[in-house]
Amino acid sequence: MGAAVLAGLALALTLALPGLALENGLALTPPMGWLAWERFRCNVDCRADPRNCISEMLFFETADRLAEDGWRELGYEYINIDDCWSAKQRDAEGRLVPDPERFPRGIKALADYVHARGLKLGIYGDLGILTCGGYPGTTLDRVEQDAQTFAEWGVDMLKLDGCYSSGEEQAKGYPEMARALNATGRPIIYSCSWPAYQGGLPPKVNYTILAEVCNLWRNYGDIQDSWDSVLSIVDWFSANQDVLQPAAGPGHWNDPDMLIIGNFGLSYEQSRSQMALWTVMAAPLLMSTDLRTISPSTKEILQNRLMIQINQDPLGIQGRRIVKEKSHIEVFLRPLSQAASALVFFSRRTDMPFVYTTSLAKLHFPEDAVYEVQDVYSGKISGLKTGDSFSVVINPSGVVMWYLRPMALPVQPWHVVRQQAPGEGFHPVLL
């Protein structure tokens, strides 16, 4: 498609959607932080389980851990409330209010506490009659009021779910909330569940419009605390990467849902795999685990500095699965700034460690290049030419992840084509 045609389409879209763009300049890299839902769900029984219920204490204590245990300095800055925080009824003026027993000091005081620790606060709403947990939702006539309430409280991120609403209401309400958040004057990252409720794919989901409305969006079902759940998400994202991958970029991200590392469903190898796969997919890194009791080995995975550097790469290109072997080995590649790359060698095997042999040439890297290769988990550094054959040993349900920096490149720099027709192989090209 010619540049003039593309420009015409862009202009037509702009004219058709006045004031739609989410002009907030936020989430230029994938947001990082903590989200309550997967680990703590809708536990509101603070009398029987005060330590694990959805209450201000959980968020005060988690904010302390983010600030004091090295998370904040690595970029984990958002502490996000999910469903079940509010009272069952709005107040006399129709405003949302927090549950008075579980949040006696209110959301503004919690936001102040979080901000004083150099962190940011996220909150949850639902574009519908009720939230998924049965609390007051944001109907179309309440969008502006709720946006203003969140801004007055000092909220920094809104996750807007879609239970109890129609497709028509969502098509109107999600863009309306973007405009309402912009109108408050407060910078608030906007996380939408819109595409997940529409099946995540065209023609029902228009990713061009979505990227103008939301900073990040849930495309697929909720993650559960199991390896099967992680694999189902990876499978769906990989099967639909031709649609999903071009939609992501600075300010607008596909969200495969929370990191469940540190809970009960993943082994050590599987935890390392989720971290690597989410990073190569340019996913938001929103942990959902108990940071008060986290193990040293789990913390080491989540605080891997090179991993976070790759996730936060300023180019913001989402990676792709480029190889799927009969041996149940898969290879993912993410192009990074300064002609660097991240490679993930992922084993779906369940028997024993597997020796996988290939070369950068087979993975379509440019000829006659030389790379410094750093193992993201071990830190080991080595040199590698494009034509050299190499082997990696990948544990069952595990990964080997590499960060490749070019030491010597061909005459022309290479860049990865962001889009290609469905079914075509992944071929970085010389431009």
C-alpha positions in Angstrom: 0.0 0.0 0.0 1.4 3.4 -1.0 2.3 6.1 1.4 -0.3 8.5 0.0 -3.0 5.8 0.5 -1.9 5.2 4.0 -1.9 8.9 4.8 -5.4 9.2 3.3 -6.7 6.3 5.5 -5.1 7.9 8.6 -6.7 11.2 7.8 -10.1 9.6 7.2 -9.8 7.8 10.6 -8.9 11.1 12.3 -11.8 12.9 10.8 -14.2 10.0 11.6 -13.1 9.9 15.2 -12.8 13.5 16.5 -11.1 13.8 19.8 -10.6 10.1 20.2 -6.9 9.9 20.6 -5.6 9.2 24.1 -3.2 12.1 24.1 -1.7 11.4 27.5 1.9 10.6 26.6 1.9 7.7 29.0 3.1 4.1 29.0 5.8 4.7 26.4 7.2 1.4 27.7 5.1 -1.4 29.1 3.8 -0.5 32.6 5.3 -2.4 35.5 4.0 -2.9 39.0 1.7 -5.1 41.0 -2.0 -6.0 40.6 -4.1 -7.6 43.3 -6.5 -9.8 41.3 -4.9 -13.2 40.5 -3.5 -13.8 44.0 -6.1 -12.1 46.2 -9.2 -12.2 44.0 -12.4 -10.9 45.7 -11.6 -11.9 49.2 -13.6 -9.4 51.3 -13.8 -11.4 54.5 -11.4 -9.2 56.6 -12.7 -10.7 59.9 -11.7 -14.2 59.1 -8.7 -13.4 56.9 -7.5 -9.9 57.6 -4.1 -10.4 56.0 -5.3 -11.5 52.6 -8.5 -9.6 52.1 -9.0 -6.7 49.8 -8.4 -3.8 52.2 -6.2 -0.8 52.7 -3.8 -2.8 54.8 -3.0 -5.1 51.9 -2.2 -2.1 49.7 -0.3 -0.2 52.4 1.9 -3.3 53.1 2.5 -4.0 49.5 3.4 -0.4 48.9 6.0 -0.7 51.6 7.4 -3.8 50.0 7.6 -2.2 46.5 9.4 0.8 48.0 11.8 -1.0 50.4 12.7 -4.3 48.7 14.2 -3.0 45.4 11.1 -3.2 43.2 10.6 0.5 42.7 14.1 1.2 41.5 13.7 -1.5 38.8 10.5 0.1 37.5 7.8 -1.7 39.3 6.0 1.5 40.2 2.2 0.9 39.9 0.3 -0.7 42.8 -3.1 -1.6 41.4 -6.4 -2.2 43.2 -8.7 -4.6 41.3 -12.4 -5.5 41.8 -14.3 -5.5 45.1 -12.8 -2.4 46.6 -16.0 -0.3 46.6 -19.1 -0.1 48.8 -22.1 -1.9 47.3 -23.9 1.4 46.8 -22.9 4.8 45.4 -23.2 7.8 47.8 -26.1 10.4 47.8 -24.4 12.4 45.0 -24.0 9.2 42.9 -20.2 8.9 43.4 -18.3 5.7 43.9 -17.1 5.2 47.4 -14.7 2.7 48.9 -16.0 0.1 51.4 -15.9 2.0 54.7 -14.8 -1.0 56.8 -12.1 -2.2 54.5 -10.9 1.2 53.3 -11.7 3.4 56.3 -9.2 6.2 55.3 -10.4 6.3 51.7 -8.7 6.0 48.4 -7.2 9.5 48.5 -5.3 8.7 51.7 -4.1 5.5 50.1 -2.9 7.3 47.0 -1.1 9.9 49.2 0.7 7.0 51.0 1.6 5.4 47.7 2.8 8.6 46.2 4.9 9.4 49.3 6.9 6.2 48.6 7.6 7.2 45.0 4.9 4.8 43.6 1.7 5.2 41.7 -1.8 3.9 42.4 -4.1 2.1 40.0 -7.8 1.4 40.5 -10.5 -0.8 38.9 -13.8 0.1 37.2 -16.2 -1.7 35.0 -18.1 -0.3 32.0 -21.5 -1.8 32.9 -24.3 -2.0 35.4 -22.1 -4.0 37.8 -18.4 -5.0 38.1 -17.6 -8.6 37.5 -17.7 -9.1 41.3 -21.1 -7.5 41.7 -20.1 -4.0 42.8 -21.4 -0.7 41.3 -20.3 -0.4 37.6 -19.8 2.7 35.4 -22.8 3.1 33.2 -22.5 5.5 30.2 -24.1 8.3 32.2 -21.5 7.9 34.9 -18.3 7.9 32.8 -17.4 11.6 33.3 -18.3 11.5 37.0 -16.2 8.4 37.7 -13.2 9.7 35.8 -13.4 12.9 37.8 -13.6 11.0 41.1 -10.6 8.9 40.2 -8.6 12.0 39.3 -9.6 13.8 42.5 -8.4 10.8 44.5 -5.0 10.9 42.8 -5.3 7.7 40.8 -2.6 7.1 38.2 -4.0 4.1 36.3 -7.5 2.8 35.5 -8.4 -0.7 34.5 -11.8 -0.7 33.0 -13.5 -4.1 32.8 -16.5 -5.0 30.6 -18.9 -7.2 32.6 -22.6 -6.5 32.3 -22.4 -4.4 29.2 -23.3 -4.8 25.5 -21.0 -4.5 22.6 -22.7 -1.3 21.6 -22.2 0.1 25.1 -18.5 -0.9 25.0 -18.0 0.7 21.6 -19.3 4.0 22.9 -18.1 3.8 26.5 -14.5 2.9 26.2 -13.6 5.9 23.9 -15.8 8.1 26.1 -13.8 7.1 29.2 -10.5 8.0 27.3 -11.9 11.4 26.6 -13.1 11.8 30.2 -9.7 10.8 31.6 -8.0 13.3 29.3 -10.4 16.0 30.4 -9.5 15.7 34.1 -6.0 17.0 33.3 -4.5 14.2 35.5 -2.2 11.8 33.7 -4.0 8.4 34.1 -2.9 5.3 32.2 -5.9 3.6 30.7 -6.1 -0.2 30.6 -9.1 -1.5 28.7 -10.7 -5.0 28.7 -12.7 -4.1 25.5 -11.1 -6.5 23.0 -11.3 -9.4 25.4 -15.1 -9.1 25.4 -15.1 -9.0 21.6 -13.0 -12.1 21.0 -9.8 -10.3 20.6 -9.6 -10.4 16.8 -10.8 -8.5 13.7 -13.4 -7.8 12.4 -14.9 -7.3 15.8 -11.8 -5.7 17.2 -10.2 -2.7 15.3 -6.7 -2.4 16.7 -6.1 0.9 14.8 -8.9 2.5 16.8 -8.0 0.6 20.0 -4.4 2.0 19.9 -5.9 5.5 19.8 -8.2 4.9 22.8 -6.3 2.8 25.3 -2.7 2.6 26.7 -3.0 -1.2 27.1 -5.7 -3.7 26.7 -6.6 -7.2 27.6 -7.1 -9.3 24.4 -7.8 -12.7 25.9 -9.2 -14.5 29.0 -8.0 -14.1 32.6 -4.8 -15.9 33.6 -5.2 -18.6 36.3 -2.6 -20.0 38.6 -1.5 -22.8 36.3 1.0 -23.7 33.6 -1.9 -24.7 31.3 -3.3 -21.2 31.6 0.1 -19.6 30.7 0.4 -22.0 27.7 -3.1 -21.2 26.5 -2.2 -17.5 26.5 1.1 -18.0 24.7 -0.6 -20.2 22.1 -3.3 -17.6 21.4 -0.8 -14.8 21.2 1.4 -16.8 18.9 -1.4 -18.1 16.7 -2.6 -14.5 16.2 0.7 -12.6 16.2 0.2 -11.3 12.6 -2.7 -9.3 13.9 -1.5 -8.5 17.5 2.2 -7.7 17.0 1.8 -4.7 14.7 -0.8 -3.2 17.2 1.7 -2.8 20.0 4.1 0.0 20.5 5.0 3.0 22.8 1.8 4.1 24.5 -0.3 1.1 23.4 0.3 -2.5 24.4 -1.2 -5.9 24.2 -1.7 -7.2 27.7 -1.5 -11.1 28.2 -2.4 -10.5 31.8 -0.6 -10.8 35.1 2.7 -12.5 36.1 1.7 -15.4 38.4 5.3 -16.0 39.4 5.6 -16.6 43.1 2.2 -18.2 43.6 1.3 -21.9 43.6 0.9 -23.1 40.0 4.3 -22.7 38.4 7.5 -24.6 38.9 10.8 -22.8 39.0 11.4 -23.5 35.3 7.9 -22.4 34.4 8.3 -19.2 36.3 11.5 -18.4 34.4 9.6 -19.2 31.2 6.6 -16.9 31.9 9.0 -14.0 32.7 11.0 -14.5 29.5 7.9 -15.0 27.2 6.1 -11.9 28.7 9.3 -9.9 28.2 9.7 -10.9 24.6 6.0 -10.2 23.9 6.6 -6.6 25.2 3.9 -7.3 27.9 3.2 -5.1 30.9 4.9 -6.7 33.9 2.2 -6.6 36.5 3.0 -9.1 39.3 0.2 -10.7 41.2 1.8 -12.4 44.2 2.3 -11.8 47.9 5.4 -9.6 48.1 5.4 -9.9 51.9 6.3 -13.6 51.7 8.0 -14.0 48.3 10.9 -16.4 48.1 14.5 -15.4 47.2 14.4 -17.5 44.0 11.2 -15.9 42.8 12.4 -12.5 43.6 15.6 -13.1 41.6 13.5 -14.0 38.5 11.3 -10.9 38.8 14.1 -8.6 39.6 16.4 -9.7 36.7 17.8 -6.3 35.5 18.7 -7.4 32.0 15.2 -9.0 31.6 13.6 -5.7 32.6 15.9 -3.7 30.3 14.7 -5.9 27.4 11.1 -5.6 28.4 11.4 -1.8 28.7 13.2 -1.4 25.4 12.3 2.1 24.0 11.6 0.8 20.4 8.6 -1.0 21.8 8.4 -3.7 19.2 6.5 -6.8 20.3 8.4 -10.0 19.6 7.2 -13.0 17.6 7.4 -16.8 17.5 9.7 -17.5 14.6 10.3 -21.3 14.9 8.0 -24.1 16.0 9.8 -27.5 15.8 8.4 -31.0 15.8 10.7 -31.6 18.8 8.4 -29.2 20.8 11.1 -26.5 20.9 9.9 -23.0 19.9 12.0 -19.9 19.3 10.8 -16.3 19.9 12.6 -13.1 18.7 12.2 -9.5 19.7 14.0 -6.8 17.9 15.5 -4.1 20.2 17.0 -0.7 19.9 20.6 -0.3 18.6 20.3 -3.3 16.4 20.1 -5.6 19.4 17.8 -8.6 19.7 16.3 -10.9 22.4 16.0 -14.6 21.6 14.0 -17.1 23.7 14.4 -20.8 23.2 11.4 -22.4 24.8 10.8 -26.1 25.5 7.3 -27.6 25.7 8.8 -31.0 26.4 8.0 -32.8 29.6 10.7 -35.6 29.6 14.2 -34.3 30.1 16.6 -31.4 29.1 16.8 -31.1 25.3 19.9 -30.1 23.3 18.7 -27.8 20.6 21.1 -27.0 17.7 20.7 -24.2 15.2 22.5 -21.0 14.0 21.7 -17.4 13.7 21.7 -17.8 10.0 18.9 -20.3 10.2 17.0 -17.7 12.3 17.4 -15.2 9.4 19.9 -12.9 11.1 22.0 -10.9 8.6 25.0 -12.7 7.0 28.5 -12.0 8.2 27.5 -10.3 11.4 29.1 -10.9 14.8 27.3 -10.7 18.1 28.1 -10.5 21.7 25.6 -13.0 23.3 24.6 -12.7 27.0 22.5 -15.3 28.7 19.8 -13.3 30.4 19.5 -15.7 33.4 23.1 -16.8 33.9 24.8 -13.6 32.8 27.4 -15.6 30.8 28.8 -13.7 27.8 30.2 -15.1 24.6 30.8 -14.2 20.9 28.9 -15.6 18.0 29.0 -15.3 14.2 25.8 -15.5 12.2 27.0 -18.7 10.4 28.2 -20.5 13.5 26.3 -23.5 14.6 25.5 -23.5 18.4 23.6 -25.7 20.9 21.5 -24.7 23.9 20.3 -27.1 26.6 16.7 -26.3 27.5 15.0 -27.8 30.5 11.4 -29.2 30.3 8.9 -26.3 30.3 11.9 -24.0 30.6 13.7 -21.4 28.5 17.2 -20.2 27.5 17.1 -16.5 26.8 19.8 -14.5 25.0 20.4 -10.8 24.6 22.4 -10.2 21.4 24.4 -7.0 20.8 26.0 -6.6 17.3 29.8 -6.3 17.5 30.2 -6.2 13.7 27.4 -5.8 11.2 27.2 -6.0 7.4 27.6 -2.7 5.5 23.9 -2.0 5.8 22.0 -2.0 9.1 19.1 -4.4 9.4 15.7 -3.7 10.7 12.8 -6.0 11.2 9.7 -5.6 9.1 6.9 -5.2 11.6 4.2 -6.8 9.5 4.0 -9.6 7.0 1.2 -11.5 5.4 -0.2 -14.4 7.5 1.6 -17.6 7.0 4.9 -16.1 5.8 8.1 -16.9 7.7 9.8 -14.3 9.8 12.5 -12.7 7.7 14.4 -9.7 9.0 15.4 -7.8 5.9 18.1 -5.4 4.9 16.8 -1.9 4.4 
